[in-house]
Amino acid sequence: YHFIRFVVDSGSFLLLYCPTADMTVDTLTKALPSVKAKHFAAALGLHTTSGGV
């Protein structure tokens, strides 16, 4: 915690808030509605080979 705080305070990194609705990685960590799962999977460049979700 202190190291990260030091690095952010020094200006080496900029932390930005990302709303849950925009977190593409959620498709890999949560059960999502089909539409949202398809949207995030496409944003990650993932696709199915069988035509299903």
PyMOL Python script that loads the backbone (N, CA, C, O; Angstrom):
from pymol import cmd

cmd.read_pdbstr("""\
ATOM      1  N   TYR A   1       0.816  -1.186   0.000  1.00  0.00           N
ATOM      2  CA  TYR A   1       0.000   0.000   0.000  1.00  0.00           C
ATOM      3  C   TYR A   1       0.864   1.255   0.000  1.00  0.00           C
ATOM      4  O   TYR A   1       0.627   2.156  -0.805  1.00  0.00           O
ATOM      5  N   HIS A   2       1.842   1.338   0.866  1.00  0.00           N
ATOM      6  CA  HIS A   2       2.652   2.547   0.970  1.00  0.00           C
ATOM      7  C   HIS A   2       3.473   2.768  -0.295  1.00  0.00           C
ATOM      8  O   HIS A   2       3.643   3.904  -0.736  1.00  0.00           O
ATOM      9  N   PHE A   3       3.985   1.682  -0.881  1.00  0.00           N
ATOM     10  CA  PHE A   3       4.762   1.822  -2.114  1.00  0.00           C
ATOM     11  C   PHE A   3       3.888   2.375  -3.229  1.00  0.00           C
ATOM     12  O   PHE A   3       4.294   3.295  -3.939  1.00  0.00           O
ATOM     13  N   ILE A   4       2.695   1.823  -3.387  1.00  0.00           N
ATOM     14  CA  ILE A   4       1.799   2.293  -4.444  1.00  0.00           C
ATOM     15  C   ILE A   4       1.430   3.751  -4.209  1.00  0.00           C
ATOM     16  O   ILE A   4       1.408   4.551  -5.145  1.00  0.00           O
ATOM     17  N   ARG A   5       1.144   4.090  -2.972  1.00  0.00           N
ATOM     18  CA  ARG A   5       0.814   5.482  -2.658  1.00  0.00           C
ATOM     19  C   ARG A   5       1.992   6.399  -2.986  1.00  0.00           C
ATOM     20  O   ARG A   5       1.794   7.482  -3.536  1.00  0.00           O
ATOM     21  N   PHE A   6       3.202   5.983  -2.660  1.00  0.00           N
ATOM     22  CA  PHE A   6       4.394   6.767  -2.959  1.00  0.00           C
ATOM     23  C   PHE A   6       4.544   6.973  -4.464  1.00  0.00           C
ATOM     24  O   PHE A   6       4.814   8.087  -4.913  1.00  0.00           O
ATOM     25  N   VAL A   7       4.368   5.902  -5.248  1.00  0.00           N
ATOM     26  CA  VAL A   7       4.537   5.987  -6.703  1.00  0.00           C
ATOM     27  C   VAL A   7       3.473   6.898  -7.315  1.00  0.00           C
ATOM     28  O   VAL A   7       3.775   7.704  -8.194  1.00  0.00           O
ATOM     29  N   VAL A   8       2.242   6.770  -6.855  1.00  0.00           N
ATOM     30  CA  VAL A   8       1.169   7.625  -7.372  1.00  0.00           C
ATOM     31  C   VAL A   8       1.425   9.076  -6.985  1.00  0.00           C
ATOM     32  O   VAL A   8       1.282   9.972  -7.816  1.00  0.00           O
ATOM     33  N   ASP A   9       1.799   9.312  -5.741  1.00  0.00           N
ATOM     34  CA  ASP A   9       2.081  10.675  -5.282  1.00  0.00           C
ATOM     35  C   ASP A   9       3.253  11.301  -6.021  1.00  0.00           C
ATOM     36  O   ASP A   9       3.300  12.521  -6.184  1.00  0.00           O
ATOM     37  N   SER A  10       4.204  10.479  -6.473  1.00  0.00           N
ATOM     38  CA  SER A  10       5.364  11.013  -7.185  1.00  0.00           C
ATOM     39  C   SER A  10       5.019  11.394  -8.621  1.00  0.00           C
ATOM     40  O   SER A  10       5.804  12.062  -9.295  1.00  0.00           O
ATOM     41  N   GLY A  11       3.845  10.970  -9.090  1.00  0.00           N
ATOM     42  CA  GLY A  11       3.429  11.312 -10.450  1.00  0.00           C
ATOM     43  C   GLY A  11       3.855  10.301 -11.494  1.00  0.00           C
ATOM     44  O   GLY A  11       3.623  10.514 -12.684  1.00  0.00           O
ATOM     45  N   SER A  12       4.472   9.205 -11.080  1.00  0.00           N
ATOM     46  CA  SER A  12       4.898   8.182 -12.037  1.00  0.00           C
ATOM     47  C   SER A  12       3.711   7.454 -12.648  1.00  0.00           C
ATOM     48  O   SER A  12       3.776   7.004 -13.792  1.00  0.00           O
ATOM     49  N   PHE A  13       2.627   7.338 -11.889  1.00  0.00           N
ATOM     50  CA  PHE A  13       1.412   6.682 -12.362  1.00  0.00           C
ATOM     51  C   PHE A  13       0.227   7.577 -12.090  1.00  0.00           C
ATOM     52  O   PHE A  13       0.232   8.362 -11.142  1.00  0.00           O
ATOM     53  N   LEU A  14      -0.781   7.456 -12.917  1.00  0.00           N
ATOM     54  CA  LEU A  14      -2.022   8.179 -12.722  1.00  0.00           C
ATOM     55  C   LEU A  14      -3.140   7.154 -12.593  1.00  0.00           C
ATOM     56  O   LEU A  14      -3.379   6.376 -13.517  1.00  0.00           O
ATOM     57  N   LEU A  15      -3.818   7.146 -11.466  1.00  0.00           N
ATOM     58  CA  LEU A  15      -4.935   6.234 -11.265  1.00  0.00           C
ATOM     59  C   LEU A  15      -6.221   6.929 -11.681  1.00  0.00           C
ATOM     60  O   LEU A  15      -6.483   8.063 -11.280  1.00  0.00           O
ATOM     61  N   LEU A  16      -7.015   6.247 -12.482  1.00  0.00           N
ATOM     62  CA  LEU A  16      -8.285   6.791 -12.936  1.00  0.00           C
ATOM     63  C   LEU A  16      -9.414   5.869 -12.507  1.00  0.00           C
ATOM     64  O   LEU A  16      -9.262   4.648 -12.490  1.00  0.00           O
ATOM     65  N   TYR A  17     -10.540   6.463 -12.164  1.00  0.00           N
ATOM     66  CA  TYR A  17     -11.714   5.687 -11.801  1.00  0.00           C
ATOM     67  C   TYR A  17     -12.305   5.065 -13.058  1.00  0.00           C
ATOM     68  O   TYR A  17     -12.413   5.730 -14.088  1.00  0.00           O
ATOM     69  N   CYS A  18     -12.680   3.820 -12.980  1.00  0.00           N
ATOM     70  CA  CYS A  18     -13.320   3.119 -14.091  1.00  0.00           C
ATOM     71  C   CYS A  18     -14.629   2.530 -13.572  1.00  0.00           C
ATOM     72  O   CYS A  18     -14.608   1.638 -12.723  1.00  0.00           O
ATOM     73  N   PRO A  19     -15.766   3.015 -14.069  1.00  0.00           N
ATOM     74  CA  PRO A  19     -17.048   2.483 -13.605  1.00  0.00           C
ATOM     75  C   PRO A  19     -17.183   0.993 -13.910  1.00  0.00           C
ATOM     76  O   PRO A  19     -16.606   0.501 -14.880  1.00  0.00           O
ATOM     77  N   THR A  20     -17.932   0.286 -13.097  1.00  0.00           N
ATOM     78  CA  THR A  20     -18.129  -1.144 -13.284  1.00  0.00           C
ATOM     79  C   THR A  20     -18.657  -1.452 -14.677  1.00  0.00           C
ATOM     80  O   THR A  20     -18.283  -2.466 -15.266  1.00  0.00           O
ATOM     81  N   ALA A  21     -19.510  -0.603 -15.207  1.00  0.00           N
ATOM     82  CA  ALA A  21     -20.097  -0.833 -16.531  1.00  0.00           C
ATOM     83  C   ALA A  21     -19.045  -0.836 -17.633  1.00  0.00           C
ATOM     84  O   ALA A  21     -19.292  -1.364 -18.717  1.00  0.00           O
ATOM     85  N   ASP A  22     -17.877  -0.255 -17.374  1.00  0.00           N
ATOM     86  CA  ASP A  22     -16.820  -0.166 -18.383  1.00  0.00           C
ATOM     87  C   ASP A  22     -15.683  -1.158 -18.162  1.00  0.00           C
ATOM     88  O   ASP A  22     -14.719  -1.157 -18.927  1.00  0.00           O
ATOM     89  N   MET A  23     -15.768  -1.998 -17.143  1.00  0.00           N
ATOM     90  CA  MET A  23     -14.677  -2.927 -16.829  1.00  0.00           C
ATOM     91  C   MET A  23     -14.769  -4.180 -17.690  1.00  0.00           C
ATOM     92  O   MET A  23     -15.479  -5.130 -17.363  1.00  0.00           O
ATOM     93  N   THR A  24     -14.039  -4.157 -18.790  1.00  0.00           N
ATOM     94  CA  THR A  24     -14.078  -5.242 -19.765  1.00  0.00           C
ATOM     95  C   THR A  24     -13.694  -6.582 -19.154  1.00  0.00           C
ATOM     96  O   THR A  24     -14.223  -7.616 -19.560  1.00  0.00           O
ATOM     97  N   VAL A  25     -12.800  -6.583 -18.203  1.00  0.00           N
ATOM     98  CA  VAL A  25     -12.328  -7.834 -17.602  1.00  0.00           C
ATOM     99  C   VAL A  25     -13.429  -8.553 -16.819  1.00  0.00           C
ATOM    100  O   VAL A  25     -13.275  -9.728 -16.487  1.00  0.00           O
ATOM    101  N   ASP A  26     -14.533  -7.869 -16.520  1.00  0.00           N
ATOM    102  CA  ASP A  26     -15.634  -8.509 -15.803  1.00  0.00           C
ATOM    103  C   ASP A  26     -16.131  -9.758 -16.517  1.00  0.00           C
ATOM    104  O   ASP A  26     -16.644 -10.673 -15.872  1.00  0.00           O
ATOM    105  N   THR A  27     -15.989  -9.811 -17.827  1.00  0.00           N
ATOM    106  CA  THR A  27     -16.439 -10.992 -18.568  1.00  0.00           C
ATOM    107  C   THR A  27     -15.648 -12.235 -18.167  1.00  0.00           C
ATOM    108  O   THR A  27     -16.122 -13.354 -18.364  1.00  0.00           O
ATOM    109  N   LEU A  28     -14.459 -12.057 -17.613  1.00  0.00           N
ATOM    110  CA  LEU A  28     -13.632 -13.186 -17.192  1.00  0.00           C
ATOM    111  C   LEU A  28     -13.808 -13.535 -15.715  1.00  0.00           C
ATOM    112  O   LEU A  28     -13.368 -14.596 -15.272  1.00  0.00           O
ATOM    113  N   THR A  29     -14.451 -12.645 -14.948  1.00  0.00           N
ATOM    114  CA  THR A  29     -14.511 -12.846 -13.507  1.00  0.00           C
ATOM    115  C   THR A  29     -15.914 -12.918 -12.927  1.00  0.00           C
ATOM    116  O   THR A  29     -16.077 -13.275 -11.760  1.00  0.00           O
ATOM    117  N   LYS A  30     -16.944 -12.582 -13.725  1.00  0.00           N
ATOM    118  CA  LYS A  30     -18.305 -12.532 -13.196  1.00  0.00           C
ATOM    119  C   LYS A  30     -19.285 -13.175 -14.157  1.00  0.00           C
ATOM    120  O   LYS A  30     -19.038 -13.266 -15.359  1.00  0.00           O
ATOM    121  N   ALA A  31     -20.403 -13.620 -13.600  1.00  0.00           N
ATOM    122  CA  ALA A  31     -21.510 -14.071 -14.443  1.00  0.00           C
ATOM    123  C   ALA A  31     -22.245 -12.823 -14.918  1.00  0.00           C
ATOM    124  O   ALA A  31     -22.757 -12.051 -14.108  1.00  0.00           O
ATOM    125  N   LEU A  32     -22.295 -12.630 -16.228  1.00  0.00           N
ATOM    126  CA  LEU A  32     -22.917 -11.438 -16.797  1.00  0.00           C
ATOM    127  C   LEU A  32     -24.087 -11.821 -17.686  1.00  0.00           C
ATOM    128  O   LEU A  32     -24.148 -12.941 -18.193  1.00  0.00           O
ATOM    129  N   PRO A  33     -25.032 -10.878 -17.879  1.00  0.00           N
ATOM    130  CA  PRO A  33     -26.085 -11.123 -18.861  1.00  0.00           C
ATOM    131  C   PRO A  33     -25.454 -11.344 -20.238  1.00  0.00           C
ATOM    132  O   PRO A  33     -24.373 -10.828 -20.522  1.00  0.00           O
ATOM    133  N   SER A  34     -26.124 -12.102 -21.076  1.00  0.00           N
ATOM    134  CA  SER A  34     -25.585 -12.483 -22.383  1.00  0.00           C
ATOM    135  C   SER A  34     -25.136 -11.290 -23.216  1.00  0.00           C
ATOM    136  O   SER A  34     -24.063 -11.324 -23.818  1.00  0.00           O
ATOM    137  N   VAL A  35     -25.941 -10.244 -23.257  1.00  0.00           N
ATOM    138  CA  VAL A  35     -25.611  -9.074 -24.081  1.00  0.00           C
ATOM    139  C   VAL A  35     -24.312  -8.430 -23.608  1.00  0.00           C
ATOM    140  O   VAL A  35     -23.447  -8.094 -24.417  1.00  0.00           O
ATOM    141  N   LYS A  36     -24.182  -8.263 -22.309  1.00  0.00           N
ATOM    142  CA  LYS A  36     -22.975  -7.646 -21.748  1.00  0.00           C
ATOM    143  C   LYS A  36     -21.762  -8.547 -21.961  1.00  0.00           C
ATOM    144  O   LYS A  36     -20.680  -8.062 -22.290  1.00  0.00           O
ATOM    145  N   ALA A  37     -21.934  -9.847 -21.776  1.00  0.00           N
ATOM    146  CA  ALA A  37     -20.835 -10.793 -21.980  1.00  0.00           C
ATOM    147  C   ALA A  37     -20.349 -10.738 -23.421  1.00  0.00           C
ATOM    148  O   ALA A  37     -19.143 -10.738 -23.664  1.00  0.00           O
ATOM    149  N   LYS A  38     -21.264 -10.694 -24.374  1.00  0.00           N
ATOM    150  CA  LYS A  38     -20.891 -10.612 -25.792  1.00  0.00           C
ATOM    151  C   LYS A  38     -20.163  -9.310 -26.094  1.00  0.00           C
ATOM    152  O   LYS A  38     -19.177  -9.301 -26.830  1.00  0.00           O
ATOM    153  N   HIS A  39     -20.651  -8.205 -25.522  1.00  0.00           N
ATOM    154  CA  HIS A  39     -20.022  -6.899 -25.752  1.00  0.00           C
ATOM    155  C   HIS A  39     -18.584  -6.883 -25.229  1.00  0.00           C
ATOM    156  O   HIS A  39     -17.669  -6.462 -25.936  1.00  0.00           O
ATOM    157  N   PHE A  40     -18.390  -7.338 -24.002  1.00  0.00           N
ATOM    158  CA  PHE A  40     -17.053  -7.337 -23.415  1.00  0.00           C
ATOM    159  C   PHE A  40     -16.127  -8.325 -24.118  1.00  0.00           C
ATOM    160  O   PHE A  40     -14.949  -8.035 -24.322  1.00  0.00           O
ATOM    161  N   ALA A  41     -16.654  -9.486 -24.487  1.00  0.00           N
ATOM    162  CA  ALA A  41     -15.834 -10.471 -25.196  1.00  0.00           C
ATOM    163  C   ALA A  41     -15.349  -9.898 -26.523  1.00  0.00           C
ATOM    164  O   ALA A  41     -14.192 -10.089 -26.898  1.00  0.00           O
ATOM    165  N   ALA A  42     -16.224  -9.200 -27.229  1.00  0.00           N
ATOM    166  CA  ALA A  42     -15.831  -8.570 -28.494  1.00  0.00           C
ATOM    167  C   ALA A  42     -14.783  -7.486 -28.250  1.00  0.00           C
ATOM    168  O   ALA A  42     -13.846  -7.345 -29.035  1.00  0.00           O
ATOM    169  N   ALA A  43     -14.933  -6.723 -27.173  1.00  0.00           N
ATOM    170  CA  ALA A  43     -13.969  -5.671 -26.851  1.00  0.00           C
ATOM    171  C   ALA A  43     -12.590  -6.253 -26.550  1.00  0.00           C
ATOM    172  O   ALA A  43     -11.573  -5.602 -26.789  1.00  0.00           O
ATOM    173  N   LEU A  44     -12.557  -7.486 -26.023  1.00  0.00           N
ATOM    174  CA  LEU A  44     -11.286  -8.153 -25.740  1.00  0.00           C
ATOM    175  C   LEU A  44     -10.733  -8.887 -26.955  1.00  0.00           C
ATOM    176  O   LEU A  44      -9.618  -9.407 -26.918  1.00  0.00           O
ATOM    177  N   GLY A  45     -11.517  -8.927 -28.034  1.00  0.00           N
ATOM    178  CA  GLY A  45     -11.074  -9.631 -29.232  1.00  0.00           C
ATOM    179  C   GLY A  45     -11.338 -11.125 -29.163  1.00  0.00           C
ATOM    180  O   GLY A  45     -10.759 -11.892 -29.932  1.00  0.00           O
ATOM    181  N   LEU A  46     -12.210 -11.548 -28.247  1.00  0.00           N
ATOM    182  CA  LEU A  46     -12.546 -12.962 -28.119  1.00  0.00           C
ATOM    183  C   LEU A  46     -13.705 -13.298 -29.050  1.00  0.00           C
ATOM    184  O   LEU A  46     -14.583 -12.466 -29.281  1.00  0.00           O
ATOM    185  N   HIS A  47     -13.707 -14.494 -29.571  1.00  0.00           N
ATOM    186  CA  HIS A  47     -14.828 -14.936 -30.395  1.00  0.00           C
ATOM    187  C   HIS A  47     -14.984 -16.439 -30.259  1.00  0.00           C
ATOM    188  O   HIS A  47     -14.048 -17.144 -29.881  1.00  0.00           O
ATOM    189  N   THR A  48     -16.173 -16.917 -30.570  1.00  0.00           N
ATOM    190  CA  THR A  48     -16.432 -18.348 -30.470  1.00  0.00           C
ATOM    191  C   THR A  48     -16.153 -19.004 -31.815  1.00  0.00           C
ATOM    192  O   THR A  48     -16.197 -18.355 -32.860  1.00  0.00           O
ATOM    193  N   THR A  49     -15.871 -20.273 -31.773  1.00  0.00           N
ATOM    194  CA  THR A  49     -15.670 -21.014 -33.017  1.00  0.00           C
ATOM    195  C   THR A  49     -16.897 -21.835 -33.360  1.00  0.00           C
ATOM    196  O   THR A  49     -16.999 -22.377 -34.461  1.00  0.00           O
ATOM    197  N   SER A  50     -17.839 -21.931 -32.413  1.00  0.00           N
ATOM    198  CA  SER A  50     -19.030 -22.739 -32.656  1.00  0.00           C
ATOM    199  C   SER A  50     -20.278 -21.902 -32.887  1.00  0.00           C
ATOM    200  O   SER A  50     -21.339 -22.454 -33.177  1.00  0.00           O
ATOM    201  N   GLY A  51     -20.176 -20.576 -32.765  1.00  0.00           N
ATOM    202  CA  GLY A  51     -21.315 -19.702 -32.983  1.00  0.00           C
ATOM    203  C   GLY A  51     -22.152 -19.433 -31.746  1.00  0.00           C
ATOM    204  O   GLY A  51     -23.098 -18.649 -31.826  1.00  0.00           O
ATOM    205  N   GLY A  52     -21.855 -20.040 -30.612  1.00  0.00           N
ATOM    206  CA  GLY A  52     -22.599 -19.810 -29.377  1.00  0.00           C
ATOM    207  C   GLY A  52     -21.867 -18.862 -28.459  1.00  0.00           C
ATOM    208  O   GLY A  52     -20.772 -18.388 -28.763  1.00  0.00           O
ATOM    209  N   VAL A  53     -22.500 -18.592 -27.317  1.00  0.00           N
ATOM    210  CA  VAL A  53     -21.880 -17.692 -26.343  1.00  0.00           C
ATOM    211  C   VAL A  53     -21.014 -18.474 -25.405  1.00  0.00           C
ATOM    212  O   VAL A  53     -20.400 -17.899 -24.506  1.00  0.00           O
TER     213      VAL A  53
END
""", "prot")
cmd.dss("prot")
cmd.show_as("cartoon", "prot")
cmd.util.cbc("prot")
cmd.orient("prot")
